[in-house]
Amino acid sequence: MTSHKIFCALTVSMIVGVSCCVPSYAQQRMSLQSLFDLADQQNQRIKVSEVALKAAEEGVASAKSAMLPSVEFSVQGSYTGNAILMSRGFSTSGTTEYVVPGLGPQQVQNGKQPTPHWGNSFTAHASQVIYAGGAIRSGIEMARLGCQLAELDVEKNRQEVRFLLTGYYLDLCKLQNQLQVIEKNIELTEKVIEQMKARREQGMVLKNDITRYELQLQSLQLTKTQIVDAQKIIRHQLSTAIHLSEGEDFEADTQSLEEEELALKTLTSEELWQQKASENNIDVRQASLATEMSEQKVRNTRAASRPSVAVVAENNLFGPYTSDLIPKNANVNVWFVGIGVKYNLSSLWKNKHNIRKARHENTQARERVQLAREGIENGVQASYTNLLTSSAEVRTQEKQVELADQNYMVVKNRYDNDLALLTDMLDASNMKLSADMALVNARINMLYNYFKLKYITNTL
């Protein structure tokens, strides 16, 4: 059978399976896309990654600020103690010769000198880096790439949350379908028991035969209870994931999957899925960005072995003047403008190992891109094959349900005419129940494989 025929049969099976997945007890209908929209707004995991994205965006702005001039301003008040003049032998007695410009050598008495006590300092310093070996630009580029990685992380978390919700949603549909199957079998079993009781009054059926069917009815009712409880668990998990208000309930609106069914008709080959994966898969895109970031890290590491050049300017107003032998109670203003060059000579023999390490990490990042591509290619191939297998399983299960129904009707007619044993009737009933349940599971499994393909290609 060609791929086109397979997908046509798959789509028909999906439409048949989805149409019966409508419960009667929920308060509102909610499509899968509605769950996705609520999760985008309220899921805690997505919120965390969005906050991380905002931090990354601020990181880009912070990195760009390194290109702006740096300006510092400081104000200081102080109390200066008395200056003490001492001889070279640390004696405070005697005198010290002091040369006064214009007056010649003067003798100054050692010991405490008259000193102005209250001091002040006003300093303004400005600098502008004009060359840093490429460190600033590589830092900005690394921050920008980090922001892109954060954006992809948000999208990745969104895809993972959506796939999680899809699993819950399909489980809920499966349970709803199973509940309908069980209810139909309960109804059928109750009718058989009523008929058997009527026949017992005529002496045609033993009490033991009725008991065995009543046991089967109890088993079906227990299964129904288990399914209802399982639905409660799934609904609670869904409500937690999308932060629904307490007590708010919903039903799965499976008609919302019709668009997916229509899209499925146009995707008839594995090559199309592989192409989508190569274009959209977030793991591959993140690995590629990590490679670019590692290249910038190599440039940043190399910059440490290059000089940095900056234009600097400073103005300093301070007093008193205490740099002379005798302090002077005066303010002094000094300013300068110049070019500063800084170069770490030790980087010539120390930084080479860091550069080699950065290069090896860059090679590793490139290999990770290829590894990610291989993993995605294998994942798409496996999921696509599973999708084809599950579609074949649906067709097989539909045929088995048809045969099980026919077998049940034949055995029931034979039993009604005393041509079959009760064990034959029970076997036929169990076969019908198993076939119905298997068909429900097969249809949901087919939908799951389809959504898994969308998840792998990150188009969910």
C-alpha positions in Angstrom: 0.0 0.0 0.0 1.4 3.5 -0.9 2.1 6.1 1.8 -0.8 8.2 0.4 -3.3 5.4 0.8 -2.0 4.6 4.2 -2.5 8.2 5.4 -5.9 8.4 3.8 -6.9 5.3 5.7 -5.3 6.7 8.8 -7.3 10.0 8.5 -10.6 8.2 8.1 -9.8 6.1 11.2 -9.0 9.3 13.1 -12.3 10.9 12.2 -14.2 7.8 13.2 -12.3 7.5 16.5 -12.5 11.2 17.4 -16.3 11.5 16.7 -17.2 9.2 19.5 -15.0 10.9 22.1 -17.6 13.2 23.7 -18.5 12.8 27.4 -21.8 14.1 28.9 -20.8 15.2 32.3 -18.4 18.1 31.8 -19.4 21.7 32.2 -17.6 23.3 29.2 -15.9 22.1 26.0 -12.2 22.9 25.7 -10.1 22.3 22.6 -6.5 21.2 22.7 -5.5 24.7 21.3 -7.3 26.3 24.2 -5.3 24.3 26.6 -2.1 25.4 24.8 -3.2 29.1 25.0 -3.9 28.8 28.7 -0.6 27.1 29.3 1.3 29.8 27.4 -0.2 32.4 29.8 -0.3 30.4 33.1 2.1 27.5 33.1 4.7 28.0 35.8 7.5 26.3 33.8 6.9 28.7 30.9 6.8 31.7 33.2 10.2 30.8 34.7 11.8 30.6 31.2 10.2 33.9 30.2 11.7 35.6 33.2 15.1 34.1 32.2 14.6 35.6 28.8 14.1 39.0 30.3 17.3 38.6 32.2 19.1 37.6 29.1 17.8 40.7 27.3 19.1 42.9 30.1 22.4 41.0 29.7 22.7 42.2 26.1 22.1 45.8 27.2 24.7 45.4 30.0 27.2 44.1 27.5 26.6 47.0 25.1 27.1 49.4 28.0 30.8 48.4 27.9 31.2 50.6 24.8 30.0 53.7 26.7 32.4 56.0 28.6 33.0 55.3 32.2 32.6 58.3 34.5 33.4 58.3 38.2 32.9 61.1 40.8 33.9 61.0 44.4 33.6 63.5 47.3 35.5 63.0 50.5 35.8 65.0 53.8 38.5 64.2 56.3 40.2 65.3 59.5 44.0 65.5 59.3 46.1 65.1 62.4 49.2 67.3 63.2 52.2 66.6 61.0 55.4 65.6 62.9 58.8 66.5 61.5 61.6 64.1 62.5 65.2 63.7 61.7 66.5 60.8 59.7 67.3 59.2 63.1 63.6 59.5 64.0 64.2 62.2 66.6 61.8 65.0 67.1 64.5 67.3 68.7 66.8 69.6 66.8 66.2 71.2 63.4 65.9 70.2 59.8 67.2 72.1 56.9 64.4 73.1 54.5 64.9 74.8 51.2 62.4 77.5 50.5 62.2 78.7 46.9 63.6 82.3 46.6 64.9 82.3 50.2 67.4 79.5 50.2 68.0 77.0 53.0 66.0 77.5 56.2 66.1 75.7 59.5 62.9 74.2 60.7 62.3 73.0 64.3 61.5 69.3 64.5 58.4 68.1 66.2 54.8 69.0 65.6 54.1 71.3 62.7 51.1 73.6 62.4 48.7 71.6 60.2 45.3 72.5 58.8 43.0 69.8 60.2 39.9 69.8 58.0 40.4 68.4 54.5 38.3 67.9 51.4 38.7 66.1 48.1 36.6 66.3 44.8 37.6 63.9 42.0 36.1 63.4 38.6 37.5 60.6 36.4 36.4 59.7 32.9 37.6 57.0 30.5 36.6 55.7 27.1 38.0 52.4 25.8 38.9 52.6 22.2 40.5 49.2 21.8 40.2 46.1 23.9 41.4 43.4 21.6 37.9 42.6 20.5 36.8 41.6 24.0 33.9 44.1 24.1 32.4 43.1 20.8 32.7 39.4 21.4 31.1 40.0 24.8 28.2 41.7 23.2 27.9 38.9 20.6 28.0 36.3 23.3 25.2 38.1 25.2 23.1 38.4 22.1 23.6 34.6 21.4 22.7 33.9 25.0 19.5 35.9 24.5 18.6 33.8 21.5 19.3 30.7 23.5 16.9 32.0 26.1 14.3 32.6 23.5 14.7 29.0 22.2 14.5 27.8 25.8 11.1 29.5 26.2 9.9 27.9 23.0 11.3 24.5 24.0 9.5 24.6 27.3 6.4 25.7 25.5 6.7 22.6 23.2 7.4 20.3 26.1 4.4 21.6 28.1 2.2 21.3 25.0 3.3 17.7 24.4 2.6 17.0 28.1 -0.9 18.5 27.8 -1.4 16.5 24.6 -0.6 13.3 26.4 -3.1 14.2 29.2 -5.7 15.2 26.6 -5.4 12.0 24.6 -5.5 10.0 27.8 -8.7 11.8 28.8 -10.2 11.0 25.4 -9.1 7.3 25.7 -10.8 7.1 29.1 -13.9 8.7 27.8 -14.1 6.3 25.0 -13.4 3.4 27.3 -16.1 4.6 29.6 -18.6 4.5 26.7 -17.5 1.0 25.7 -17.9 -0.2 29.3 -21.3 1.5 29.7 -22.5 -0.2 26.5 -21.3 -3.6 27.7 -22.9 -3.0 31.1 -26.2 -2.2 29.3 -25.8 -5.3 27.2 -24.9 -7.5 30.1 -27.9 -6.3 32.1 -30.2 -7.1 29.2 -28.7 -10.6 29.0 -29.3 -11.1 32.7 -32.9 -10.0 32.4 -33.4 -12.5 29.5 -31.7 -15.3 31.5 -33.9 -14.6 34.5 -37.0 -14.8 32.3 -35.7 -18.1 30.9 -35.0 -19.4 34.4 -38.6 -19.0 35.3 -39.3 -21.3 32.4 -36.8 -23.8 33.7 -34.4 -23.3 30.8 -31.5 -21.6 32.7 -29.7 -22.5 35.9 -29.2 -20.1 38.8 -25.4 -20.7 38.4 -25.6 -19.3 34.8 -27.1 -16.1 36.0 -24.6 -15.8 38.8 -21.7 -16.0 36.4 -23.1 -13.1 34.3 -23.8 -11.1 37.5 -20.1 -11.6 38.4 -19.2 -10.3 35.0 -21.5 -7.3 35.6 -19.8 -6.5 38.9 -16.4 -6.7 37.1 -17.6 -4.2 34.5 -19.0 -1.9 37.1 -15.6 -2.0 38.9 -13.8 -1.2 35.7 -16.2 1.8 35.2 -15.4 3.1 38.7 -11.7 2.8 37.9 -12.0 4.7 34.6 -14.0 7.5 36.3 -11.4 7.8 39.0 -8.6 7.8 36.4 -10.4 10.6 34.7 -10.4 12.6 37.9 -6.6 12.2 38.2 -6.0 13.3 34.6 -8.3 16.3 34.9 -6.5 17.4 38.1 -3.1 17.1 36.3 -4.4 19.1 33.4 -5.9 21.8 35.8 -2.6 22.0 37.6 -0.6 22.4 34.4 -2.7 25.3 33.1 -3.7 26.7 36.6 -7.4 26.4 36.3 -9.5 27.7 39.1 -10.4 25.2 41.8 -13.7 23.5 40.9 -13.6 24.5 37.2 -14.2 21.6 35.0 -14.2 20.9 31.3 -14.7 18.3 28.6 -12.3 17.4 25.8 -13.6 19.0 22.6 -12.0 16.5 20.2 -13.6 18.2 17.2 -10.7 20.7 17.5 -8.4 18.0 16.1 -10.0 18.2 12.7 -7.4 20.7 11.5 -4.7 18.3 12.5 -6.5 15.6 10.5 -6.6 17.8 7.4 -2.9 18.7 7.8 -2.1 15.0 8.1 -3.4 14.4 4.6 -0.8 16.6 3.1 2.2 15.0 4.9 2.6 11.8 3.0 6.3 11.0 3.3 9.0 10.7 5.9 11.1 13.2 3.9 8.7 16.0 4.7 8.9 15.3 8.4 12.7 15.1 8.2 12.7 18.5 6.5 10.5 20.0 9.1 12.7 18.6 11.8 15.9 20.1 10.3 14.2 23.5 10.0 12.4 23.7 13.3 13.9 21.4 15.9 15.0 23.5 18.8 17.8 21.2 20.0 19.5 21.5 16.7 19.1 25.3 16.7 20.4 25.6 20.2 23.4 23.4 19.4 24.1 25.7 16.4 23.9 28.8 18.6 26.2 27.1 21.1 28.7 26.7 18.3 28.6 30.4 17.5 28.9 31.2 21.2 32.0 29.0 21.5 33.5 30.8 18.5 33.0 34.1 20.3 34.5 32.7 23.4 37.7 31.9 21.4 37.8 35.5 20.2 37.2 36.7 23.8 40.0 34.5 25.1 42.4 35.8 22.5 41.6 39.4 23.5 43.2 38.7 26.9 46.6 38.5 25.0 46.2 41.8 23.4 46.7 45.3 24.8 43.8 47.6 25.8 43.8 51.3 25.0 41.6 54.0 26.6 41.3 57.8 26.6 41.3 59.0 30.2 40.6 62.4 31.8 40.7 63.4 35.5 40.2 66.5 37.5 41.1 66.5 41.2 40.4 69.3 43.7 41.8 68.7 47.2 43.0 70.5 50.3 45.0 71.1 52.4 48.2 70.5 50.5 50.1 68.0 52.7 52.7 66.8 50.1 55.2 69.5 51.1 57.4 69.4 54.2 55.1 71.9 55.9 51.4 71.5 55.1 49.7 74.4 53.6 46.0 75.3 54.2 45.0 75.7 50.6 43.0 73.9 47.9 44.9 72.5 44.9 43.2 71.7 41.6 45.0 69.3 39.2 43.6 67.9 35.9 45.0 65.8 33.1 43.9 64.2 29.8 45.8 61.3 28.2 45.8 57.9 26.6 46.3 54.8 28.7 47.7 51.5 27.4 47.5 48.3 29.5 49.1 45.1 28.5 49.5 41.9 30.5 52.8 40.4 29.4 52.2 37.2 31.4 49.3 36.4 29.1 51.9 35.5 26.4 52.7 32.3 28.3 49.6 31.9 30.5 46.7 32.5 28.1 47.7 30.1 25.4 46.2 27.2 27.4 42.9 29.0 27.7 42.9 29.7 23.9 43.5 26.0 23.2 40.7 25.0 25.6 38.3 27.4 23.9 39.2 25.9 20.5 38.6 22.4 21.8 35.2 23.5 23.2 34.4 25.0 19.8 35.2 21.7 18.1 33.0 19.9 20.7 30.1 22.3 20.1 30.3 21.5 16.3 30.3 17.8 17.0 27.2 18.3 19.3 25.3 19.8 16.4 25.9 16.7 14.3 25.0 14.5 17.2 21.7 16.5 17.7 20.9 16.1 14.0 21.5 12.4 14.1 19.3 12.0 17.2 16.5 14.0 15.6 16.8 12.0 12.4 16.4 8.8 14.3 13.6 10.1 16.3 11.6 11.2 13.3 12.2 7.9 11.5 11.1 5.9 14.5 8.0 8.1 15.2 7.0 8.0 11.5 7.3 4.3 11.4 5.3 4.0 14.6 2.6 6.2 13.1 2.3 3.9 10.1 2.2 0.9 12.4 -0.5 2.4 14.6 -2.6 3.2 11.5 -2.3 -0.4 10.4 -3.2 -1.5 13.9 -6.4 0.7 13.8 -7.5 -0.9 10.6 -6.8 -4.4 12.1 -8.7 -3.6 15.3 -11.7 -2.2 13.4 -11.9 -5.5 11.5 -11.5 -7.4 14.8 -14.4 -5.4 16.3 -16.5 -6.2 13.3 -15.7 -9.9 13.6 -16.2 -9.9 17.4 -19.6 -8.3 17.0 -20.6 -10.9 14.4 -19.3 -13.7 16.6 -21.2 -12.4 19.6 -24.5 -12.2 17.7 -24.0 -15.8 16.3 -23.2 -17.2 19.7 -26.0 -15.3 21.4 -28.5 -16.7 18.8 -27.2 -20.2 19.3 -27.3 -19.8 23.1 -30.9 -18.5 22.9 -31.7 -21.7 20.9 -29.9 -23.9 23.4 -27.2 -24.7 20.8 -24.3 -23.2 22.7 -23.0 -23.3 26.3 -22.9 -20.4 28.7 -19.0 -20.5 28.6 -19.3 -19.9 24.8 -21.5 -16.9 25.5 -19.1 -15.5 28.1 -16.1 -16.0 25.8 -17.9 -14.2 23.0 -18.8 -11.3 25.4 -15.3 -11.0 26.6 -13.9 -11.1 23.1 -16.3 -8.3 22.1 -15.2 -6.2 25.1 -11.5 -6.8 24.4 -11.9 -5.9 20.8 -13.8 -2.6 21.6 -11.2 -1.6 24.2 -8.3 -2.4 21.9 -9.8 -0.3 19.1 -10.1 2.7 21.5 -6.5 2.3 22.6 -5.3 1.9 19.0 -7.0 5.1 17.8 -5.6 7.1 20.7 -2.1 5.6 20.1 -2.3 6.6 16.5 -3.1 10.2 17.5 -0.3 10.2 20.1 2.3 9.1 17.4 1.1 11.9 15.1 1.5 14.5 17.9 4.8 13.0 18.8 6.0 13.6 15.3 4.9 17.2 15.6 6.7 17.5 19.0 10.0 16.1 17.6 9.8 18.6 14.7 8.8 21.3 17.2 5.7 22.3 15.3 3.2 21.4 18.0 
